[in-house]
Amino acid sequence: MAVQEARDGTGTGGHTGGCACGDCPQGARTGHRRAVAEFLLKRDEFAAGQGLPPAVAHSVSASRQWVSEELTQSAELVAERRRAEGGAWLTRLWRRTAYGACAAVVVLLLVQALTAIGAGWSAARTAGLLAAVAVAGVLTAASWFHRARGGALAPVIGEDNRLSTSRAVAAAWVLFVVYAVLVLVARLAAASDHAERDALISGLGLARGAGVVTVLAVVCAIAVLVRRVVGLRVLGQRLQKVRADRPRAADLLTDDAGRGAFADIQYVVLGAVALVFAAVRLARRPDQLPDLPWGLAVLMLVSAATYLAGKYAEGGRPVILSVVRAREAGDLDAPIRTGDDIEIRGAGFVPAGAQGADRLARMVVRIGAVHVHVPLVPVTGGFSNPTDAALTVPVPADVEPGRVEVQLVTAAGVETNRYAIEVME
């Protein structure tokens, strides 16, 4: 559909006249879609051998370089439009988070009204509704103050512009505990009997809420520790991180490449199950902190430990395993000389989330003292060069004959090991 839009020269944006100015949310979205459509059309045309100027069509290396430069320039425009759309999306998000908080209060009111049929309205229901209004008000205010950074979701958005699983789970438990305490505070303020006030105060005792307090402490500690672990591994070049265009709900369950991550999924699922159980216990016993069973609390501890271990194990530094002379069909076997293509084989060349053309074009190979940008070789639906396990670059004439070292710099700025090769005259 995007390619068809580019051929027709029209977009399907919701702004009047198909605006692509980038100064408004509708224009940013439409401008991004048009830029993507034009890039995909150009890539597929080059992959089919179309659109090459006659001056470079006779030379394989010259045509490849020309195609790579054209795609790189087009990809930079796509990246610029994508960043504009991401900023506009974050600006709109604060209203959605505020509306979501208000909608949660309305849903709670409806649930309480339905469950009050036959049983009657109680002071506990009023306290729960007032606590929900207070929490929603705080979230709405926070959304306005952080309206340029995603509203109430700003604290759970990581430095890589993705939703952080550890922060989201910790934030959910913090909000629930705050809500539970506010319910008890509202009931205590409305209580007129001395025995009832004593019962409510004793409901805040550690013996009643030890399980909830333990889980809250663990998930908050995990959120802080994971941030520290990821930061140190990135600085130590043991983990490659590429900034995302904008946060997505799927970030809670996937890795940076968008694939489902077991450690994240089990942490979110078990955390949600424990949170639902605690909410039901609070609804049944609104006069005390939810008494989370120790069996469920231990399950949360195991889940948190698994998630933390997954963060330690993910990623890794890119590595060059071998460098060989690229040989086309019919070529004779020969040593590496200037002007030849070399194929670099290894692992981890393309970081997770760096599959876009604008980021692939940032890859650089050092051959001795010469920096060679990795050319983009398009095929239908993607690129054949570079890939995560292999890439091909030419040996420039500026490379001095003799023993030189080859090193790759990925799109995340991480350097591989040095691999020595012999370049003949």
N, C-alpha and C positions, 0 to 999 in steps of 0.2 A: 504494500500500500504506500509506503514511503517513497519507493522508486516511482510509482505511478504519479504521486503528487509532484515529484520533481519534473517528470516529463510533461505534465499538464501545466506546471508553473503556478500552481495554486496550492494553498494549504487549507486545513480544516479547522483552523483556530476559531475560538469563539469571539474574537475581537472584531469590531466593525471594520470591514474592508480587508480582513486578513492581516491585521497589523503585526509587524515583526520588529517593532522599534526597540524592544528590550527594556523600555522604561516603565512598563506596567506588567502585571502578572500574565494577562492574556497575550500581550505582545512577546514576552519572554518565552512563553510556551510555544507559540506559533513559530517564532524565529528559530528556536531549537529544532523543531520538527522539520522545518524547511532545510536547515543546514544539514541535518542527518540525512534527509532524502537526497539532497544534492551529492553528499559524500558517497552514499551507497551506490548511486547511479554512476558516478565517476569511477569508483573502485571496480564495479562489475564491467564497465566498458573497457578499462585497462586490462582486466583479467581476460577479456575476450580478444585482446589485441587491437582494440579500436582506440582512436583518438591520438595516436602517436604522430608527431610531426615528421615529415620526410627527412629532416636533417639528422635525426637520431635513430630512425627506424632501421638503418643498416647495421648499427652496432648494438650488440646485446648489452654490453656494460653501460653504454651511453643511454640507451632507452630505459634500462632499469633505474639508473640514477635520476633520469628526468621524471619517470613515473613516481619514484619515491618522493622527490621534491614536491611534485604536484599534490600528492596525497597528504604529505605532511602539512602543507599550507592549508588544504581543505580541512584537515583534522584539527588544526589550531582554531579555525573559525567555529567548528563544532564544539570544541572545548570552551571557547569564549561564550557561546550561546548557552551551553550547558551550565556554566557557572552562573550566568544571569538568571536562568530558570531556577536553579537551586536557591539563589538568594530570594527570589520572589516567592518560592514555595515556603521558605522559612518565615517570611513576613506574613504569609497567610496562615501559618500554622498556629500562631498564638490565639487567633479567634477560635479555631477548631478545638484547641485544648480548653479554652474557657467555656465554649458551648458543651463540650463533653462533661465538664465538671457540673454544669447546671443540669444537664440531662441525667446525670447520675443521681442528683438530688430528687428530680421528678420521679425517676424509677423507684427510688427508695420510698417516696411518699405513696406511690401506687401500691407497692408491695405491702407496706404497713397498713394501708387502708383495706386491702383485700384480706389480709390476715386478721384484721380487727373485727371482721364480720363475725358475729356470734360471741367472740371473746371480749369485745369492747376495747375502747381506746384507753391506754395506760400512760402513766408518767414516763415509763421507760421508752415508749414509742416517741413521745415528745422530745425526750432527751436525745434519742438517736437522730431525730430529724434536725434538731438544733445543732448537734455536733456535725452533721453532714453539711449543713448550711455554712457553718464556720470554716470547715475544711475547703469547701468549694469557693468561698470568698477569698481565702488565702491563695488558692491556686489561681483564681482569676486575676488577683492583684499581681501575683508573680508572673503570670502570662503577659500582662501589660508592660511590666518593667523589663521583661526579657523578650519583647515582641520582635526584635530583630534577630534573635537567636533561637527561635523555636518555641517561645512561650514557656509554659510550665515544663516542657520536655528538655529545656536547656541544660538542667543539671545531669540528665542521663545521656546526653550526646557527648561522645568521646572526642578526643583530639583529632581523630581521623574522620570526623564528621559522620560517624555511624552511631546508631543506638547501642549503648553499652549494655550487655546482658547483666553483668554484675551490678551495675548501678541501678538498672531498672528493677531487678529483684529486691535490692536493698531499699530503694525508694518506695516500692509497694508495701514492704513490711513496716517502714517508718510511718507511712500514711495510715496504715491500719492501726498501729499502736497509738498514734496520736488520736485517731478517731475513737478508739476504745477508751482512752483516758478522758477525752472530752465528754463521752457519754456518762462516765462516772462522775465527772465534775458537775455536769448539768443536773444529774440526779441528786448529788450531794447538796447543791445550791437550793433545790426545791424541797428537800426532805425537812420535815418539821418535827419528826419523832427522834428522840435521842438515840434509841436503839437502832433505828434505821440508819442514822448517820454513822454509828459505830460499825455497822455491818458493811456499809459502803467503803469506809476507810480500811477495814480489814480485807476487803476485796482487792485492794492495791498491794497487799502483802506479797513478798517474794515467793512464799510457799505456794500461793495460788497461781502466779504467772511465771514460774521459773522456766518452763518450757519455752514460752513465747519470748522471754527476755534472752534466753540462750540463743535461740534462732536469730533474733534481731542482732545480737552482738556478733554472731558468726557471719551473717550476710553483709553487715556493714564492714567488718574486718576484711572480708573477701574482696569487696569493692575497692577498698584502699590498697590492698596488697596486689591485686591484679593490675591496677594502674601503675604501681611501682615496678612490677615484674616486666610488664610490656614496655615501659619507658626505658628501663635498663637494657633490655634485649635489643631494642631498636638502636640505642646509642652504641651498644657493643657490636652492631652489625650482625647479630644472630637472628634477627627477625626483620623481614621486609614489610613495611607499612606504606600503603598508597592511600592518599586522601580520597574519600568518596565524594560524589557530586552532591548528595543530600542524604539525610537519614531516611531509613525505610523500616517499616515494622518487621520485615523479614530479617533484619540485622540481629534480632534477638535469638534467632534459631539457626543462623547460617554463619559461615566464615566470610572472609573478605571477598572471596570469589563468588559468593552466592550459593555455595553448596551447603546442604544440611550438615550441621556439626553435632555429633553425638553429645559431647560434653555440655554444649549450650542447651540442647533440647531437653536433656534429662534434668538439668538445673532449673530451667523455666517450668517444666511440667510438674516436678515434685514441689517446687516452691509454690506454684499455683494451687496444687492439691492441699498442701498444708495451710495455705492462706484461706481457702474456702472452708476447711474444717474449723479453723480458728474463728472465722466469721459466723459460722453456724453456732459454735459454742457461745459466742458473745450474744447472739440473738436469743439463745435459750437462757443464758444466765447474765443479764445485763447489769447485775450488781457486783461483778468482779471481773478481773482480767481473765481472758480465755485460758483455761487450764489445758494447754497443749500436751497430749500424752508424750512421755519420754520416748516411746517407740517411734512416733512420728518425728520427734525432734532429732533423734539419732539418724533417721533416714535423711533428714535435711543436712546434717553434718557430713554424712557420707557423700551426698550429692555435691555439697560445696567443695569437699576435698577432691572429688573427681573433676569438677570444673577447674579448680586451681591447677591440678596436675595436667589437664589438657592445655592450659595456657603455657605451662612450662615446656610442653612437648611440641607445640605447633611451630610451624615455620622452620627456618634454617638458613644458613648462609649459602649463596650460590657458589657453585664450584665448576671449574673447567677440568674435564677429565682427559681430553685429547684434542689435538688440532691436526687436521689433515688437509692436503691439497684437494680442492673440489675438482672433480673430473667429470666432464660431460661425455656423452656417448661418442665414441670415435676418437677421443683424445688419447695420446700416448702417455704412458706413465712417466713422470718426471718429478724432480725436486721442486720445492716452492721457490718461485722467482717473483720479482716485483711485477705487478700487473695481473698475477694469478689471483684466483679466488681461493680463500681458505674456509674450511668448515670447522667451526668450533663446537665441540660436543661436550655436554655436561648435564647439569641439573639446576633448576631454580632460576633460570634466566629471566622468566617473566613472572613477577610477583603477583600474588592474588589480587584481583581488582585492577590490574594494569593491562587488560587485554585490548583496550581502546587504542586506536591508531595514533592519537596524540601522545600517549604514554609510550607506546612501542617505539615511536620516532625519537624518544629521548635516550635510547640505549646507545652507548658509545663503546667502541673497542680501542684499547691502546695497543698499538703495535710499535714497540720501541718508544720513540718520542712522538710518534704521529697518532693523532686521535681520528678515528674513522667512525662516522655515524653509520649505524646499521641500516641498510636500505630496506624499505618495505616492498615486498613482492606480493601483489594481490592475486588471489584466486577467488572463484565464485563463492561468496559467503564468508570470506575471511582473508587471512594472509598465510602464505607458506613460509615466509621469512620475516621476522624471527619467530622461533617457537621456544617453548620452555626448556627443551632438551638440545636444541641445535640452532645454529644461525650461520649465515654465510656473509662474508665481507671481502672486498678486494684488498690486495696488498698495494698501497700507493707507491708511486715511484720515489717518494721522499724517504722511504724506508731504506736505510743503509744495509747492504749485504752483510751477512754474518749472523751471529747468534743474537736474537732479539727476544724480548719477553712479550707475551700476549696477555692482556688483562681486560675483563669486561666490567663496565659500570652499568648496573641495571637502572630501570626507571625509578626505583626507590632510592637511588644514590648509593647502593651497596656495591662494594668492589669484590670481585672474585679473587681467587689465588692467581699467582703469576705462572704462566706456562711458557717455557723456552722452546723456540723453534729456530731452524737454520734457514736463512734466506740466501739463495744462490744468486750470483750475478747473471 
